[in-house]
Amino acid sequence: MTRARFTAAVLSSISILCAAGGCAPAGSERAAVNGTVTVDGAPLPNGLIEFFPVDPRKGQPGGAAVENGRYAVSAEKGLFAGDYQVRIRADRPTGKRVWDGMGDEKWPASKKNYVAVTESYSPPRYNDRTTLTATIERGKVNEYNYDLRLDKK
């Protein structure tokens, strides 16, 4: 799956789940959040940052693409006040390309659509088993900067 498709799928899923579940608390105000994401001190070229409420009854998930180390969520699409777990996903191209599975597999390679293969390189402590947090306050632009440290082998 390409990075753009992955990002679109994640953000679409979050929007659909929240719209269907009505997870916005009544009378709440959204707040903007922005900041930087670096990896060992260098800007993260491309990635995804997601905010998941610690108490799902008090808000909805939100997120943004990280590009050149920066991300921003506007107040209009922002987060509700509260405590959040933060997940950051960083992917990089492998240099390989694979058929996207669309069309007839018997078609010659020249008629098939190939997409770039990416690999995740952010450790689980920043995504699936995150240790990152944020407290969003209403009525202000919240800024959170994260410096991810990769495990050295």
Backbone as a ProteinNet text record, in pm:
[ID]
protein_1_A
[PRIMARY]
MTRARFTAAVLSSISILCAAGGCAPAGSERAAVNGTVTVDGAPLPNGLIEFFPVDPRKGQPGGAAVENGRYAVSAEKGLFAGDYQVRIRADRPTGKRVWDGMGDEKWPASKKNYVAVTESYSPPRYNDRTTLTATIERGKVNEYNYDLRLDKK
[TERTIARY]
84.9	0	90	56.7	137.3	109.5	202.2	188.9	63.3	37.3	-79.7	-208.5	-214.6	-334.2	-349	-238.1	-242	-293.5	-237.8	-278.7	-425.7	-469.3	-609.5	-699.8	-659.3	-741.1	-754.7	-645.6	-650	-737.2	-715.9	-793.5	-940.6	-970.4	-1109.3	-1175.3	-1103.7	-1158.2	-1190.2	-1101.3	-1123.5	-1248.8	-1262.2	-1377.5	-1507.4	-1507.8	-1628.6	-1669.8	-1574.5	-1606.9	-1665.4	-1608.8	-1657.4	-1791.5	-1813	-1942	-2051	-2023	-2122.1	-2149.7	-2049.5	-2065.3	-2103.1	-2102.3	-2133.7	-2044.2	-1913	-1823.6	-1783.7	-1843.6	-1813.1	-1899.9	-1838	-1917.5	-1996.7	-2118.4	-2204.2	-2142.9	-2147.7	-2101.9	-1950.9	-1874.7	-1729	-1674.2	-1559.9	-1487.9	-1368.1	-1343	-1224	-1104.4	-986.3	-864.7	-763.8	-688.9	-583.1	-463.5	-391.5	-267.1	-168.1	-44.6	59.5	193.7	294.1	427	520.5	626.5	728.8	750.1	798.3	838.2	975.8	1071.1	1205.8	1242.5	1334.3	1386.9	1536.7	1581.2	1721.6	1769.8	1681.9	1717.1	1690.9	1660.3	1633.6	1483.3	1430.6	1287.1	1240.6	1126.8	1066.7	1016.9	1068	1028.1	878.2	826.4	685.5	639.7	519.2	464.8	322.7	276.6	140.5	142.3	74.3	58.7	-89.6	-121.5	-260.2	-276.3	-389.1	-422.4	-545.5	-533.3	-643.3	-678.5	-805	-841.3	-820	-763.9	-744.5	-881.7	-981.1	-1119.4	-1199.5	-1231.9	-1300	-1435.7	-1494	-1622.2	-1605.2	-1481.8	-1456.6	-1394.9	-1414	-1360.7	-1348.7	-1288.7	-1270.9	-1125	-1082.1	-944.8	-928.6	-807.2	-775.2	-630.7	-591.7	-453.5	-422.7	-300.1	-253.2	-131.5	-106	16.2	133.1	247.6	371.5	451.6	486.2	564.7	679.9	798.4	919.1	926.5	884.7	897.2	788.1	686.7	581.4	444.7	356.7	217.6	129.4	3.7	-91.2	-232.9	-310.1	-452.5	-522.7	-607.5	-675.3	-780.3	-820	-922.7	-1054.6	-1086.1	-1211.5	-1219.2	-1106.5	-1100.8	-1025	-1006.2	-918.9	-973	-903.4	-931.9	-1009.8	-1084.9	-1154.8	-1057.8	-1083.2	-996.6	-989.9	-870.1	-853.1	-716.1	-699.2	-572.5	-576	-464.7	-455.2	-329.1	-340.9	-222.9	-186.2	-58.5	-11.7	63.7	26.7	94.9	155.4	280.4	349.6	400.7	366.5	411.3	503.7	616.7	714.9	743	723	748.7	851.9	923.5	1021.4	1014	1048.3	1044.9	1154.3	1121.9	1219.8	1293.6	1240.6	1298.2	1232.5	1142.6	1072.1	935.2	882	748.4	673.5	543.3	459.7	332.6	276	150.3	42.1	-46.3	-149.5	-268.3	-269	-375	-498.8	-500.7	-616.3	-600.5	-710.8	-707.5	-678.5	-654.9	-633.7	-487.2	-463.5	-324.6	-252.4	-328.7	-267.8	-221.9	-254.9	-211.9	-59.5	-2.4	143.7	181.8	303.4	350.9	330.7	340.2	327	186.2	87.7	-50.4	-91.8	-6.3	-38	11	-57.9	-17.4	68.5	188.6	280.1	291.6	299.6	309.4	435.8	484.7	605.1	575.4	667.9	656.7	728.6	662.3	724.9	739.1	826.8	843.4	836.9	779	771	904.4	951.1	1075.9	1063.8	941.5	925.4	901.3	973.4	957.3	815.9	769.2	634.3	607.7	710.8	688	635.3	639.3	585.3	454.5	409.7	284.4	198.3	212.4	122.8	127.2	242.5	256.9	311.1	243.6	293.3	315.2	417.3	443	425	386.6	371.3	232.5	225.1	98	88.3	-33.9	-58.3	-182.9	-184	-302.5	-347.4	-464.1	-516.7	-603.5	-576.1	-652.8	-735.4	-861.6	-949.2	-912.8	-947.6	-927.3	-785.6	-698.6	-561.2	-504.8	-396.4	-324.8	-226.9	-246	-160.3	-41.6	78	196.9	266.8	288.7	360.5	466.9	590.1	703.8	754.9	782.9	827.6	957.7	1055.4	1182.3	1190.4	1171.7	1176.4	1321.3	1352.7	1486.6	1479.1	1551.5	1549.8	1643.5	1604.8	1690.5	1811	1928.1	2051.5	2086.9	2121.5	2157	2304
-116.6	0	123.6	218.8	339.9	425.3	513.7	600.9	686.9	741.6	827.5	748.7	627.9	544.7	507.2	474.6	437.9	554.4	673.1	791.1	820.9	816	842.1	738.9	612.8	507	526.3	558	577.5	697.1	809.6	928.6	911	841.8	814.1	724.5	622.1	530.5	604.3	691.2	768.6	855.2	922.9	1009.5	931.6	816.3	734.9	682.8	631.9	579.5	687.4	804.6	911.4	964.6	975.1	1022.6	922.7	795.1	691.3	681.4	698	681.6	809.1	921.9	1047.7	1072	1058.8	1061.2	1200.8	1302.4	1437.3	1472.7	1508.7	1546.3	1674	1678.5	1794.6	1918.9	2030.3	2157.7	2174	2081.3	2090.9	2178.2	2233.4	2315.2	2238.5	2250.1	2187.1	2280.7	2222.7	2302.6	2260.8	2357.1	2330.4	2268.9	2186.8	2130	2121.7	2158.5	2148	2127.3	2101	2082.6	2017	1961.5	1897.8	1753.9	1673.8	1536.5	1517.3	1481.7	1453.8	1309.6	1257.1	1122.2	1137.1	1107.8	1126.4	1266.6	1365.7	1505.9	1561.6	1476.6	1522.7	1519.5	1615.4	1616.9	1485.5	1434.6	1315.8	1355.7	1293.3	1335	1315.9	1198	1166.7	1071	1091.7	1002.1	1040.2	987.1	1010.6	1023.8	1127	1142.1	1129.5	1048.6	1024.2	1049.6	1109.4	1137.9	1057.1	971.1	887.3	925.9	965.3	1004.8	891.1	924	824.5	769.7	857.9	817.8	842.6	736.2	753.1	823.6	829.1	898.4	1049.2	1096.4	1240.1	1303.1	1243.3	1302.8	1200.4	1242.6	1154.7	1155.6	1049	1048.6	1154	1193.8	1287.3	1268.2	1332.2	1317.8	1401.2	1388.9	1465	1396.5	1428.7	1383.5	1464.7	1400.6	1470.1	1484.1	1606.5	1632.6	1725.4	1682.4	1760.6	1799.1	1706.2	1726.7	1809	1853.4	1938.7	1874.6	1899.4	1857.3	1968.1	1971.3	2071	2017.7	2035.1	2004	2135.6	2182.5	2310.3	2300.1	2414.2	2415.6	2360.9	2387.5	2340.4	2188	2123.5	1977.2	1923.4	2008.9	1979	1879.9	1874.6	1779.3	1846.6	1767.5	1817	1817.9	1903.8	1913.3	1779.2	1743.5	1620	1558.8	1440.9	1369.4	1269	1260.4	1175.2	1089.9	969.9	891.4	935.2	945.2	990.3	876.5	848.5	745.6	810.8	777.7	832.2	715.4	719	615.5	678.8	615.2	662.2	549.1	575.5	477.3	533.5	443.1	485.6	389	437.2	350	243.7	125.1	16.4	10.5	82.3	75.1	-33.7	-110.3	-216.3	-166.8	-230.8	-200.4	-331.7	-329.9	-449.3	-413.7	-514.9	-498	-466.7	-371.5	-330.2	-425.3	-531.2	-630.8	-597.1	-482.2	-442.9	-498.8	-544.8	-598.7	-747.7	-799.6	-943.7	-978.4	-1078.1	-1113.6	-1172	-1212	-1267.3	-1158.1	-1033.4	-923.9	-915.7	-868.7	-848.9	-736.2	-739.6	-640.6	-497.7	-476.8	-341.8	-284.9	-368.8	-322.2	-316.5	-360.6	-360.7	-232.5	-194	-77	-122.9	-69.8	-104.9	11.8	-20	82.3	59.6	166.3	159.1	86.4	4.3	-66.4	16.7	33.8	105.8	12.2	50.4	-25.9	70.4	23.7	104.3	95.3	208.8	206.1	274.2	309	366.1	253.3	253.2	147.6	147.4	31	19.8	116.8	159.9	251	387.8	412.8	537.2	516.7	390.6	368.1	263	136.7	34.1	24	46	43.4	179.1	283.5	419.4	457.4	537.3	599.4	751.2	798.2	941.7	988.7	1109.9	1165.5	1313.4	1365	1508.4	1544.4	1662.5	1715.6	1836.3	1825.2	1931.3	2024	2153.9	2255.5	2335	2360	2435.1	2582.7	2649.5	2793.8	2837.9	2747.3	2786.1	2690.9	2732.1	2643.4	2562.7	2432.6	2343.3	2303.1	2310.3	2271.2	2156.4	2049	1932.6	1892.9	1886.1	1845.1	1711.7	1621.2	1486.6	1453.9	1404.5	1357.8	1207.4	1133.9	987.4	942.8	846.3	788.9	645.3	615.4	479.9	390.6	264.6	166.3	142.6	152.5	125.1	-21.1	-84.3	-228	-246.2
0	0	0	-85.3	-90.3	32	62.1	178.6	166.1	47.9	29.6	52.1	-1.5	18.5	164.8	231.8	373.5	457.2	433.3	507.9	485.2	358.7	327.6	393.8	392.9	452.5	602.9	670.2	815.9	852.1	785.7	818.5	782.8	673	636.4	739.6	784.8	885.5	1014.4	1056.8	1178.7	1162.5	1048	1024.6	1022.5	954.8	944.6	1081.6	1158.7	1290.9	1380.8	1374.6	1462.1	1416.1	1285.7	1236.1	1270.7	1254.8	1283.1	1432.3	1512.9	1657.5	1728.7	1659	1724.7	1843.9	1824.6	1938.9	1982.9	1928.2	1973.2	2093	2206	2321.4	2294	2343.4	2321.6	2384.3	2310.4	2363.2	2370.5	2315.1	2322.4	2211.1	2236.1	2139.6	2088.7	1961.5	1905	1921.7	1924.8	1939.2	1832.9	1783.7	1687	1757.8	1684.7	1737.4	1622	1649.8	1547.7	1616.1	1533.7	1589.3	1491.3	1547.2	1464.9	1509.1	1414.1	1443	1381.4	1465.7	1417.6	1451.1	1375.5	1399	1419.8	1539.2	1576.1	1540.6	1564.2	1543.2	1404.6	1305.9	1169.1	1141.6	1063.5	1035.3	970.7	1017.6	956.9	818.4	710.8	576.2	550.5	583.1	561.4	668.4	715.8	816.8	850.4	960.6	1006.3	1157.3	1209.5	1353.5	1384.6	1487	1524.7	1674.1	1711	1850.2	1886.9	1988.7	2034.3	2177.4	2203.3	2339	2437.6	2554.3	2659	2700.5	2710.5	2737.9	2610	2533.9	2405.2	2415.8	2534	2551.1	2554.5	2564.5	2578.4	2454.7	2340.5	2218.8	2109.5	2003.6	1890	1847	1779.1	1727.8	1618.4	1597.4	1491.2	1451.5	1344.6	1302.2	1180.7	1136.2	1020.3	960.7	836.7	771.6	827.4	835.8	872.6	744.2	710.4	589.9	625	589.1	618	765.9	852.7	995.8	1060.7	984.3	1040.7	1022.2	1118.3	1106.7	1162.3	1119.1	1169.4	1155.2	1261	1261.1	1292.9	1200.8	1221.4	1330.9	1385.1	1489.7	1436.6	1310.4	1252.1	1249.6	1230.5	1227	1347.2	1445	1557.4	1658.2	1768.3	1874.6	1986.5	2060.4	2176.8	2295	2390.1	2507.6	2579.3	2624	2698.6	2678.5	2736.5	2728.9	2613.8	2541.3	2423.2	2426.5	2369.1	2334	2192.9	2165.8	2035.3	1968.3	1844.3	1765.8	1642.4	1617.6	1500.3	1417.8	1290.5	1198.1	1094.9	1077.3	980	882	754.6	650.1	553.4	490.5	389	271.6	153.2	35.6	42.3	-8.8	-11.2	-144.4	-243.5	-377.4	-461.8	-400.5	-472.7	-515.9	-620.2	-669.4	-686	-656.2	-670.5	-746.1	-809.3	-879.3	-777.5	-808.7	-713.1	-704.5	-783.7	-776.4	-857.1	-920.2	-1001.1	-1142.3	-1198	-1333.4	-1332.6	-1450.3	-1469.6	-1446.1	-1359.6	-1329.5	-1450.7	-1552.9	-1675.1	-1770.8	-1743.1	-1828.7	-1828.5	-1935.7	-1935.9	-1839.2	-1792	-1694.8	-1743.8	-1873.5	-1928.7	-1911.5	-1886.7	-1869.3	-1722.4	-1632.7	-1490.4	-1424.3	-1315.8	-1238.5	-1121.2	-1111.2	-1002.6	-905.7	-777.8	-673.3	-590.7	-532.3	-449.2	-318.2	-274.5	-146.8	-41.4	73	183.6	302.8	393.8	516.9	634.2	743.2	863.4	937.1	985.7	1062	1197.8	1236.7	1370.5	1470.3	1580.5	1681.2	1740.8	1786.8	1844.9	1960.4	2031.9	2145	2099.4	1967.4	1912.9	1838.5	1822.3	1752.4	1822	1791.1	1846.4	1998.8	2058.3	2205.4	2251.4	2209	2228.6	2374.6	2394	2524	2513.4	2394.4	2370.4	2412.8	2467.2	2511.8	2475.8	2484.2	2465.7	2545.6	2604.6	2670.3	2590.1	2530.7	2444.8	2528.5	2516.2	2587.3	2487.8	2523.5	2433	2433.5	2323.3	2315.4	2285.1	2246.4	2213	2108.8	2047	1956.3	2041.4	2042.9	2120.5	2034.2	2089.7	2013.7	2085.5	2009.6	2061.2	1960.6	2008.9	1927.1	1979	1887.8	1925.2	1854.4	1930	1872.8	1894.3	1787.3	1793.7	1791.7	1873.3	1877.1	1829.3	1721.9	1666.9	1746.5	1754.2	1819.3	1731.5	1788	1713.7	1729.8	1619.2	1625	1619.5
[MASK]
+++++++++++++++++++++++++++++++++++++++++++++++++++++++++++++++++++++++++++++++++++++++++++++++++++++++++++++++++++++++++++++++++++++++++++++++++++++++++

